[in-house]
Amino acid sequence: MLAVIGGSGLTQLANLDVSHREVLRTPYGEPSGAVTFGQICGHPVAFLARHGYGHTIPPHEVNYRANIWALCKRGATAIVSVASVGGIRADLRPGDLIIPHQILDYTWGRKMTYHEGRDSAVVHIDFTEPYDGALRALLIKAAGLTGVAVKDSAVYAATQGPRLETAAEINRYERDGADVVGMTGMPEAALARELNVPYAAINVVSNYAAGRADSLNGISFDAIDAVLQESMGHVRSIIESLVGCGDPSCS
């Protein structure tokens, strides 16, 4: 079963034929909200709104451990994260869709692992490639089948939030090698890896990052909303194509 975690701009899957919703409990507290189950083109899909269905949970307060745990324990065999980002790289424009391949983590204070506490053994995971390669390839293929253009690689800078970044911070992230900036990519990817569940992401460029192009002197939130409304339709098309790909990780 494919699980989709929706971020800003994607609080529901309009193409999901909903069967039921479940409020799940985990050893790590409550997820962001009830998990919605249903089908897309006859394939089972679960959906969870990362920030809650009323978009009330800021990035640094999302219970990432509960979210990933709940989806995995309810049968998710692959997780696709959908998140809006600011574009740093010069060729990335609002409305562009990206399948990122690497992460820079600037977050702090978040619960980053399931393996902690005096009675828990230390567990190290290999995180050389933070996103699952096979699932990334399927997303790129699915986009191609729908005719939706995607950038097939980018380095995602995960920041603490909830404030947006300063222009100087964006310059720093660019020097570090970042192409896009967001607030929720970590620790989701690492937690999914700890549970051995394939995880990949679709990033939607909602705006130029601070200090760039038309965000030179500030960022327009009205413009962000307009971009997300249009772009999330393309995201839904990719997900619909993905679940019909016939790969075991998608069904």
C-alpha positions as CSV (number, residue, x, y, z in Angstrom):
1,M,0.0,0.0,0.0
2,L,1.3,3.4,-0.9
3,A,1.1,6.1,1.8
4,V,1.1,9.8,0.9
5,I,2.0,12.5,3.4
6,G,0.7,15.8,2.3
7,G,2.2,19.2,3.3
8,S,1.2,22.8,2.7
9,G,-1.2,22.9,-0.3
10,L,-2.1,19.2,-0.1
11,T,-4.4,18.6,2.8
12,Q,-6.4,16.0,0.9
13,L,-6.2,13.8,-2.2
14,A,-9.1,14.8,-4.4
15,N,-8.6,11.7,-6.6
16,L,-8.8,9.3,-3.6
17,D,-11.9,7.2,-3.4
18,V,-12.2,7.3,0.4
19,S,-13.3,4.2,2.2
20,H,-12.7,5.2,5.8
21,R,-10.6,7.1,8.2
22,E,-8.8,5.8,11.3
23,V,-7.5,7.6,14.4
24,L,-4.4,5.7,15.3
25,R,-2.4,5.5,18.5
26,T,1.4,4.9,18.6
27,P,4.1,4.4,21.3
28,Y,5.2,7.9,20.3
29,G,2.0,9.8,20.7
30,E,-0.7,10.8,18.2
31,P,-0.1,11.4,14.5
32,S,-1.0,14.7,12.9
33,G,-4.5,13.5,12.3
34,A,-6.7,10.6,11.3
35,V,-5.3,8.5,8.4
36,T,-7.5,8.5,5.4
37,F,-7.8,5.1,3.5
38,G,-9.1,4.5,0.1
39,Q,-8.3,3.6,-3.5
40,I,-6.9,5.4,-6.6
41,C,-7.6,3.5,-9.8
42,G,-8.3,0.4,-7.8
43,H,-5.1,0.5,-5.8
44,P,-5.1,1.0,-2.0
45,V,-3.7,4.3,-0.8
46,A,-3.4,5.9,2.6
47,F,-3.2,9.7,3.1
48,L,-2.1,11.8,6.1
49,A,-2.0,15.6,6.3
50,R,1.4,16.4,7.9
51,H,0.2,19.7,9.5
52,G,-3.2,18.4,10.4
53,Y,-6.3,18.7,8.3
54,G,-6.8,22.3,9.5
55,H,-3.1,23.1,8.9
56,T,-2.6,23.9,12.6
57,I,0.7,22.1,13.3
58,P,3.9,24.0,12.6
59,P,6.9,22.2,11.1
60,H,8.9,22.0,14.4
61,E,5.9,20.5,16.3
62,V,4.9,17.8,13.8
63,N,5.1,14.4,15.5
64,Y,7.2,12.8,12.8
65,R,7.8,9.6,14.7
66,A,4.1,9.0,15.3
67,N,3.2,9.8,11.6
68,I,5.8,7.4,10.1
69,W,5.1,4.7,12.7
70,A,1.4,4.8,12.2
71,L,1.6,4.5,8.4
72,C,4.1,1.7,8.5
73,K,2.1,-0.3,11.1
74,R,-1.0,0.0,9.0
75,G,0.7,-1.6,6.1
76,A,2.5,1.1,4.1
77,T,5.0,-0.5,1.8
78,A,6.2,2.9,0.4
79,I,5.8,6.5,1.5
80,V,5.7,9.6,-0.8
81,S,6.2,12.9,0.9
82,V,4.7,16.0,-0.8
83,A,6.1,19.3,0.4
84,S,6.3,22.9,-0.9
85,V,9.8,24.4,-1.1
86,G,11.6,27.7,-1.9
87,G,13.7,27.6,-5.0
88,I,17.4,28.5,-4.5
89,R,19.0,27.1,-7.7
90,A,18.7,29.6,-10.6
91,D,16.8,27.3,-12.9
92,L,14.0,26.5,-10.4
93,R,10.9,28.6,-10.7
94,P,7.6,28.7,-8.9
95,G,5.4,25.9,-10.1
96,D,8.3,23.5,-10.9
97,L,8.1,20.0,-9.5
98,I,11.2,18.3,-8.2
99,I,12.2,14.7,-7.1
100,P,15.0,15.6,-4.7
101,H,17.9,13.2,-4.3
102,Q,19.9,14.6,-1.3
103,I,19.3,16.4,2.0
104,L,21.1,18.9,4.2
105,D,19.7,19.0,7.7
106,Y,19.7,22.3,9.6
107,T,16.9,21.3,12.0
108,W,17.4,21.0,15.8
109,G,15.5,19.7,18.8
110,R,13.3,17.3,16.9
111,K,12.8,13.6,17.8
112,M,15.1,12.1,15.2
113,T,15.1,8.4,16.0
114,Y,13.1,5.5,17.3
115,H,16.2,4.2,19.1
116,E,16.8,6.3,22.2
117,G,16.5,5.9,26.0
118,R,18.6,4.0,28.5
119,D,17.1,0.7,27.7
120,S,17.4,1.1,23.9
121,A,20.5,0.0,22.0
122,V,22.1,2.6,19.7
123,V,21.2,2.0,16.1
124,H,23.1,3.6,13.2
125,I,21.5,3.6,9.7
126,D,23.2,4.1,6.4
127,F,21.9,7.5,5.1
128,T,24.3,8.0,2.2
129,E,21.3,8.1,-0.2
130,P,18.5,9.5,2.0
131,Y,15.7,8.8,-0.6
132,D,14.9,5.3,-1.9
133,G,16.4,5.1,-5.4
134,A,13.8,2.7,-6.8
135,L,10.9,4.8,-5.6
136,R,12.5,8.0,-7.0
137,A,12.8,6.3,-10.3
138,L,9.1,5.2,-10.2
139,L,8.1,8.8,-9.5
140,I,10.1,10.1,-12.4
141,K,8.6,7.5,-14.7
142,A,5.1,8.2,-13.4
143,A,5.6,11.9,-14.1
144,G,6.8,11.1,-17.6
145,L,3.7,8.9,-18.3
146,T,1.4,11.8,-17.4
147,G,3.4,14.4,-19.3
148,V,4.2,16.4,-16.2
149,A,7.7,17.9,-16.3
150,V,9.8,17.2,-13.2
151,K,13.4,18.0,-12.2
152,D,14.9,14.7,-11.4
153,S,17.4,15.8,-8.8
154,A,17.9,18.5,-6.1
155,V,19.6,18.9,-2.7
156,Y,16.9,19.7,-0.1
157,A,17.9,22.0,2.8
158,A,15.7,21.2,5.8
159,T,15.3,24.2,8.1
160,Q,13.7,24.6,11.5
161,G,10.9,27.0,10.7
162,P,8.2,28.1,11.2
163,R,9.6,31.4,10.0
164,L,11.0,31.7,6.5
165,E,14.7,32.2,6.0
166,T,16.8,35.3,5.7
167,A,18.5,36.2,2.5
168,A,21.9,35.6,4.2
169,E,20.8,32.2,5.3
170,I,19.7,31.3,1.7
171,N,23.1,32.4,0.5
172,R,24.7,30.1,3.1
173,Y,22.6,27.1,2.0
174,E,23.5,27.7,-1.6
175,R,27.2,27.7,-0.7
176,D,26.6,24.5,1.2
177,G,25.1,23.0,-2.0
178,A,21.4,23.3,-1.5
179,D,19.0,23.7,-4.4
180,V,15.7,24.1,-2.5
181,V,14.7,24.9,1.0
182,G,11.9,23.4,3.1
183,M,11.0,22.7,6.8
184,T,9.7,19.1,6.9
185,G,12.0,16.8,5.0
186,M,13.8,15.8,8.2
187,P,13.5,13.7,10.3
188,E,10.8,12.0,8.1
189,A,13.3,10.5,5.7
190,A,15.5,9.1,8.5
191,L,12.6,7.7,10.4
192,A,11.3,5.8,7.4
193,R,14.8,4.4,6.8
194,E,14.9,3.2,10.4
195,L,11.7,1.3,9.7
196,N,13.0,0.0,6.3
197,V,10.2,1.6,4.4
198,P,11.0,3.1,1.0
199,Y,10.6,6.9,1.1
200,A,10.8,9.5,-1.6
201,A,9.5,13.1,-2.1
202,I,7.8,15.3,-4.5
203,N,8.8,19.0,-3.9
204,V,6.7,21.8,-5.4
205,V,8.5,25.1,-5.8
206,S,6.1,27.6,-4.3
207,N,8.3,30.7,-4.4
208,Y,11.8,31.9,-5.0
209,A,13.8,31.7,-1.8
210,A,14.5,34.9,0.2
211,G,16.6,37.4,-1.7
212,R,16.1,35.8,-5.1
213,A,14.2,37.1,-8.1
214,D,10.8,38.4,-7.2
215,S,11.5,37.5,-3.5
216,L,14.4,40.0,-3.5
217,N,12.7,42.3,-1.0
218,G,10.2,39.9,0.5
219,I,8.0,36.9,-0.2
220,S,4.3,37.2,-1.3
221,F,2.2,34.6,0.5
222,D,-0.7,35.3,-1.8
223,A,1.4,34.3,-4.8
224,I,2.5,31.1,-3.0
225,D,-1.2,30.1,-2.5
226,A,-1.9,30.6,-6.2
227,V,1.1,28.5,-7.3
228,L,0.2,25.7,-4.9
229,Q,-3.4,25.5,-6.0
230,E,-2.3,24.9,-9.6
231,S,0.7,22.7,-9.0
232,M,-1.0,20.2,-6.6
233,G,-3.2,19.1,-9.5
234,H,0.0,17.9,-11.3
235,V,1.1,16.2,-8.1
236,R,-2.2,14.3,-7.9
237,S,-1.7,13.2,-11.5
238,I,1.8,11.8,-10.7
239,I,0.5,9.9,-7.7
240,E,-2.4,8.4,-9.8
241,S,0.1,7.3,-12.4
242,L,2.4,5.9,-9.7
243,V,-0.1,3.6,-8.2
244,G,-1.0,2.3,-11.6
245,C,2.7,1.4,-12.4
246,G,2.3,-2.2,-11.4
247,D,5.3,-2.2,-9.2
248,P,4.9,-4.1,-5.9
249,S,6.0,-1.1,-3.8
250,C,3.0,0.8,-5.2
251,S,0.2,-1.6,-4.5
